[in-house]
Amino acid sequence: ADCADRDPVTTEIYLVEGDSAGGTAKQGRDRGFQAILPLRGKILNVEKAMPHKIFDNEEIKNIFTALGVSVGTEDDSKALNLEGLRYHKVIIMTDADVDGSHITTLIMTFFFRYMTELIQEGFLYIATPPLYLIKKGKTSQYAYTEMEKDSIVKRMGEEKVTLQRYKGLGERNPDQLWETTM
């Protein structure tokens, strides 16, 4: 889901874990400058794969295509052509769980090995979605860690506190995803 703006300096693309989160992100985004690329499952571990397998991988091809960049031949796999780069913010947005962390690591490894220039230019980001929503009365607050959740619950007083733990990005409504992560 591309964005309307064509100026790479003002646009960003979210590499999102899965179709469910992709759907929520598409609904919650600002279509003017935010693009969404849902990734299906874990991308290939480029540290263990042969170069021809890397460049034949569908998700990796989709990333290259969406970003508008190309890479050299297998013999010169480090030659990245950034002339067609369509976004100056590439944001990895995965679930706030162990699986999400693993997917983030795989994507970062891919960028480190094959798109180092994007990292060096400061174009790669990691979105940090909260794990919890804590509510008491009309007061609500998000927590990003177990320790932060415990602290908020203690501060609010443990009685009549509603606690919601998010399992994935797709569980949030689009407004919550926009407010907390995008």
C-alpha positions as CSV (number, residue, x, y, z in Angstrom):
1,A,0.0,0.0,0.0
2,D,1.9,3.0,-1.3
3,C,1.6,6.6,-0.2
4,A,0.5,9.6,-2.2
5,D,3.6,11.7,-1.7
6,R,6.5,10.9,-4.1
7,D,9.2,12.9,-2.3
8,P,11.6,10.4,-0.6
9,V,12.6,12.9,2.0
10,T,9.1,13.2,3.4
11,T,7.9,9.6,3.0
12,E,8.2,6.4,5.1
13,I,7.5,2.8,4.6
14,Y,6.6,0.3,7.3
15,L,7.8,-3.3,6.9
16,V,5.1,-5.0,8.9
17,E,4.9,-8.5,10.3
18,G,2.0,-10.3,8.6
19,D,-1.2,-9.5,6.8
20,S,-3.3,-8.9,10.0
21,A,-0.9,-6.2,11.2
22,G,-0.6,-4.9,7.7
23,G,-4.4,-4.4,7.5
24,T,-4.5,-2.5,10.8
25,A,-1.5,-0.4,9.7
26,K,-3.1,0.4,6.4
27,Q,-6.2,1.6,8.1
28,G,-4.3,3.6,10.7
29,R,-1.7,5.2,8.6
30,D,-1.6,8.7,7.0
31,R,-1.9,7.8,3.3
32,G,-0.2,11.0,2.4
33,F,3.3,10.0,3.5
34,Q,3.1,6.4,5.0
35,A,3.4,3.2,2.9
36,I,2.9,-0.3,4.3
37,L,4.6,-3.5,3.1
38,P,3.2,-6.6,4.9
39,L,5.8,-9.4,5.2
40,R,4.6,-13.0,5.3
41,G,6.3,-14.8,8.2
42,K,10.0,-14.7,8.9
43,I,12.2,-13.5,6.1
44,L,15.2,-15.6,5.0
45,N,18.2,-15.7,7.4
46,V,20.8,-14.1,5.0
47,E,23.6,-15.2,7.3
48,K,23.0,-18.8,6.4
49,A,21.7,-18.7,2.9
50,M,23.5,-18.8,-0.4
51,P,23.4,-15.5,-2.4
52,H,21.2,-17.0,-5.2
53,K,18.7,-18.1,-2.6
54,I,18.7,-14.6,-1.1
55,F,17.9,-12.9,-4.4
56,D,15.3,-15.5,-5.3
57,N,13.4,-15.0,-2.0
58,E,10.0,-13.5,-2.6
59,E,9.9,-11.3,0.5
60,I,13.4,-9.9,-0.1
61,K,12.5,-9.2,-3.7
62,N,9.4,-7.3,-2.4
63,I,11.6,-5.2,-0.1
64,F,13.9,-4.2,-3.0
65,T,11.0,-3.4,-5.3
66,A,9.1,-1.4,-2.7
67,L,12.2,0.6,-1.8
68,G,13.0,1.2,-5.4
69,V,16.6,0.1,-5.0
70,S,18.7,-2.5,-6.8
71,V,21.7,-4.5,-6.0
72,G,24.7,-5.6,-8.1
73,T,25.2,-9.1,-9.4
74,E,25.9,-12.1,-7.1
75,D,29.6,-11.4,-7.5
76,D,29.2,-7.8,-6.5
77,S,26.4,-8.1,-4.0
78,K,27.5,-5.2,-2.0
79,A,26.9,-2.6,-4.8
80,L,23.6,-1.0,-3.8
81,N,22.1,1.5,-6.2
82,L,20.1,4.1,-4.1
83,E,19.2,6.3,-7.1
84,G,15.6,5.1,-7.1
85,L,15.1,5.1,-3.3
86,R,11.5,6.0,-2.6
87,Y,11.6,6.4,1.2
88,H,14.0,8.0,3.6
89,K,12.4,6.3,6.6
90,V,12.3,2.5,6.5
91,I,10.6,1.4,9.7
92,I,10.5,-2.2,10.9
93,M,7.3,-2.8,12.8
94,T,6.8,-6.2,14.3
95,D,4.9,-7.6,17.3
96,A,6.2,-6.9,20.8
97,D,7.0,-10.5,21.4
98,V,9.9,-12.9,21.0
99,D,8.8,-13.8,17.4
100,G,8.6,-10.1,16.5
101,S,12.1,-9.6,17.9
102,H,13.4,-12.5,15.9
103,I,11.8,-11.1,12.7
104,T,13.2,-7.7,13.5
105,T,16.7,-9.2,13.9
106,L,16.4,-11.1,10.6
107,I,15.3,-7.9,8.7
108,M,18.1,-5.8,10.4
109,T,20.6,-8.5,9.4
110,F,19.4,-8.4,5.8
111,F,19.8,-4.6,5.8
112,F,23.2,-4.8,7.4
113,R,24.5,-7.3,4.9
114,Y,22.8,-6.0,1.7
115,M,21.7,-2.4,2.3
116,T,24.4,-1.0,4.7
117,E,24.2,2.4,3.1
118,L,20.6,2.8,4.3
119,I,21.7,2.2,7.9
120,Q,24.7,4.6,7.5
121,E,22.4,7.3,6.1
122,G,20.1,6.9,9.1
123,F,17.2,5.6,7.0
124,L,16.4,2.5,9.0
125,Y,14.2,2.6,12.1
126,I,12.5,0.2,14.5
127,A,9.0,0.9,15.7
128,T,8.3,0.0,19.3
129,P,4.7,-1.0,20.0
130,P,3.5,-1.3,23.6
131,L,2.8,-4.6,25.3
132,Y,0.1,-3.4,27.6
133,L,-2.8,-0.9,27.9
134,I,-3.6,-0.2,31.6
135,K,-6.9,1.6,32.4
136,K,-8.5,2.8,35.6
137,G,-11.6,4.9,35.2
138,K,-11.0,7.5,32.5
139,T,-7.2,7.2,32.8
140,S,-5.3,5.0,30.5
141,Q,-1.6,4.4,29.9
142,Y,0.5,2.2,27.7
143,A,3.4,0.1,29.0
144,Y,6.3,-1.2,26.9
145,T,7.8,-3.6,29.4
146,E,6.7,-5.9,32.3
147,M,8.5,-3.6,34.7
148,E,6.8,-0.5,33.4
149,K,3.4,-2.2,33.6
150,D,4.0,-3.2,37.2
151,S,5.0,0.3,38.1
152,I,1.9,1.9,36.4
153,V,-0.4,-0.6,38.1
154,K,1.2,0.1,41.5
155,R,0.9,3.8,40.9
156,M,-2.8,3.6,39.8
157,G,-3.6,1.3,42.7
158,E,-4.3,-2.3,41.9
159,E,-8.1,-2.2,42.5
160,K,-10.4,-1.7,39.5
161,V,-7.4,-1.6,37.1
162,T,-8.1,-3.1,33.7
163,L,-5.1,-4.7,32.0
164,Q,-4.9,-5.5,28.3
165,R,-1.9,-7.4,26.9
166,Y,-1.4,-7.2,23.2
167,K,-0.3,-10.4,21.5
168,G,0.2,-8.7,18.1
169,L,-0.1,-5.6,16.1
170,G,-3.3,-6.8,14.5
171,E,-5.1,-6.8,17.9
172,R,-4.9,-3.1,18.1
173,N,-7.4,-0.9,16.5
174,P,-6.0,1.5,13.8
175,D,-6.3,4.5,16.1
176,Q,-4.3,2.8,18.8
177,L,-1.6,1.7,16.4
178,W,-1.3,5.3,15.1
179,E,-1.2,6.8,18.6
180,T,1.4,4.4,20.0
181,T,3.6,3.3,17.2
182,M,3.2,5.1,14.0
